[in-house]
Each structure stands twice: as structure tokens, then as C-alpha cells.
Amino acid sequence: MNAARALRIAGLAGILGVAALRAFVSIQAQTVFDVDPARDPMPLLAVGPAGSALFDAVLAFAAALALMGEHLAGRGVHAWAVALAMVPAVALGAHSGDAEDVFRGLTWLSAMLAFVALAHLVRERTLRIAALSVLCAVSVPLAARGAMQATVEHAATVETYQATRDAFLADRGWTPDSSAARTYERRLRQAEATGWFTLANPFSTVMGVGLLALGFTAWRGWRKGDFALAAGVGASALLCG
């Protein structure tokens, strides 16, 4: 394996690895306490800003390796695409005084650089299949997690909240009829799947892509007479749907 090939594979592995990790762990921009830690000592059950910044650094480094490998392989790098991915760095610099803005800005910037690098890598069929395989593999446990959230966990969460409502609101300094409490309760009662993203939007995007990719794979398996593959992958596609 020559140096260019090694760099391209290392870059792909880094990009896909960080993407999978971000899909399977909760990320929390917790720069201040929202509850008195003396009364609620439970640790933060998520990756904080420092861990997220480490993910961002690894992702940006992997993107750089991938683009360097593409250049050394003589496959060409679209400078305009890289430049467009770097444009948000201007906004990031302008808002660098706010810790949460930096937290989110670094995540967006590294993700866009990784996407541009991945777009270069997947011009090769082998690497394209590897990327799609990881995406399909990630979508299945996410779908199972979402199904559990929208059914079992949601009902249990609402029941627990009702039993501890007064103490929960008092810990946050919210009165029962305040707008903050009403907003929280309205969202709490909305059963939705979020996976580990904490938001339904990115979760539903992955599910949509998983439905299409897995559904197409199941259809190809059925066309080739591999009915066991078609049934297994088709069931995963339906779960995403």
C-alpha cells in the first residue's frame, strides 16, 4: 500500500469513526450549572464541550489526511469546495467570545470539512461502499433506540415527572404556571424519537437515509435470489421507516 492510499484509508476511517461515535453518545454544551450541584450531584451523562472539541479535532485531522491522500494520488482536490467549507470560520471568529457559540461553531466547521473530504473519497467505488455500509450499520441501532424512546421510555419519563413535578420545578426555580414550565411540559409530553442526538431532526434524517439505503439493498438481494439477506435487511429498513 502506497502513502497516498494509506492516507485516504486513514482519513476515511477517522471520518466514519467520529461520525459513528457522535451518533451513539450524547453531546451536551454544558458550560454552566442549570441545577444546584449541591442538591443534585448526579454527573453529566454526556460528552461535554472538551470531549466534543476532541471529536472535532480528530475529524478535521482525518479530513486533512483524506484530502492530502487524494492530492498525492493525483485524483485532484476541488479547492473551491474546501474554501466554501472554510467560510463559516469567519463567523466562528466573530463570535469567539461566547463559549457555547465556539462549541457549536467548531462542530459545524469540522463536519463541513469532513463532508467535503468524504465527497472526494467516495469517488472510488470501494470507499463509497465502505461509507454506505457504516451508515447502514449505524442506522439500525439508532432505529431500535428510537423505537424504545417513543414507546417505553417516553411513558416512564412522563410518569416519573408527574410524581416529582413540584420538586423538579423548584430545583430549577420555575413556578408551575410559568412559561418555562409550560414549555417544558408541552415538549415532555410529545413522544418523539431522538436517539442520542437529543433532537428529532438529525435522527429523522439518518432514518430517512437508512430507509432508502437498506431498502435498496433488500431489493437488490431479492432480485439476486438472496431471500435471507432481503428479509433481514428489509426488516431493518422497515424499522428505520
C-alpha positions, 0 to 999 in steps of 0.5 A, spaced: 500 500 500 502 506 497 502 513 502 497 516 498 492 510 499 494 509 506 492 516 507 485 516 504 484 509 508 486 513 514 482 519 513 476 515 511 476 511 517 477 517 522 471 520 518 466 514 519 469 513 526 467 520 529 461 520 525 459 513 528 461 515 535 457 522 535 451 518 533 451 513 539 453 518 545 450 524 547 453 531 546 451 536 551 454 544 551 454 544 558 458 550 560 454 552 566 450 549 572 442 549 570 441 545 577 444 546 584 450 541 584 449 541 591 442 538 591 443 534 585 450 531 584 448 526 579 454 527 573 453 529 566 451 523 562 454 526 556 460 528 552 461 535 554 464 541 550 472 538 551 470 531 549 466 534 543 472 539 541 476 532 541 471 529 536 472 535 532 479 535 532 480 528 530 475 529 524 478 535 521 485 531 522 482 525 518 479 530 513 486 533 512 489 526 511 483 524 506 484 530 502 492 530 502 491 522 500 487 524 494 492 530 492 498 525 492 494 520 488 493 525 483 485 524 483 485 532 484 482 536 490 476 541 488 479 547 492 473 551 491 469 546 495 474 546 501 474 554 501 466 554 501 467 549 507 472 554 510 467 560 510 463 559 516 470 560 520 469 567 519 463 567 523 466 562 528 471 568 529 466 573 530 463 570 535 469 567 539 467 570 545 461 566 547 463 559 549 457 555 547 457 559 540 465 556 539 462 549 541 457 549 536 461 553 531 467 548 531 462 542 530 459 545 524 466 547 521 469 540 522 463 536 519 463 541 513 470 539 512 469 532 513 463 532 508 467 535 503 473 530 504 468 524 504 465 527 497 472 526 494 473 519 497 467 516 495 469 517 488 472 510 488 467 505 488 470 501 494 470 507 499 463 509 497 461 502 499 465 502 505 461 509 507 454 506 505 455 500 509 457 504 516 451 508 515 447 502 514 450 499 520 449 505 524 442 506 522 439 500 525 441 501 532 439 508 532 432 505 529 431 500 535 433 506 540 428 510 537 423 505 537 424 504 545 424 512 546 417 513 543 414 507 546 417 505 553 421 510 555 417 516 553 411 513 558 416 512 564 419 519 563 412 522 563 410 518 569 416 519 573 415 527 572 408 527 574 410 524 581 416 529 582 413 535 578 413 540 584 420 538 586 423 538 579 420 545 578 423 548 584 430 545 583 430 549 577 426 555 580 420 555 575 413 556 578 408 551 575 404 556 571 410 559 568 412 559 561 418 555 562 414 550 565 409 550 560 414 549 555 417 544 558 411 540 559 408 541 552 415 538 549 415 532 555 409 530 553 410 529 545 413 522 544 418 523 539 424 519 537 431 522 538 436 517 539 442 520 542 442 526 538 437 529 543 433 532 537 428 529 532 431 532 526 438 529 525 435 522 527 429 523 522 434 524 517 439 518 518 432 514 518 430 517 512 437 515 509 437 508 512 430 507 509 432 508 502 439 505 503 437 498 506 431 498 502 435 498 496 439 493 498 433 488 500 431 489 493 437 488 490 438 481 494 431 479 492 432 480 485 439 476 486 435 470 489 438 472 496 431 471 500 435 471 507 439 477 506 432 481 503 428 479 509 433 481 514 435 487 511 428 489 509 426 488 516 431 493 518 429 498 513 422 497 515 424 499 522 428 505 520 421 507 516 
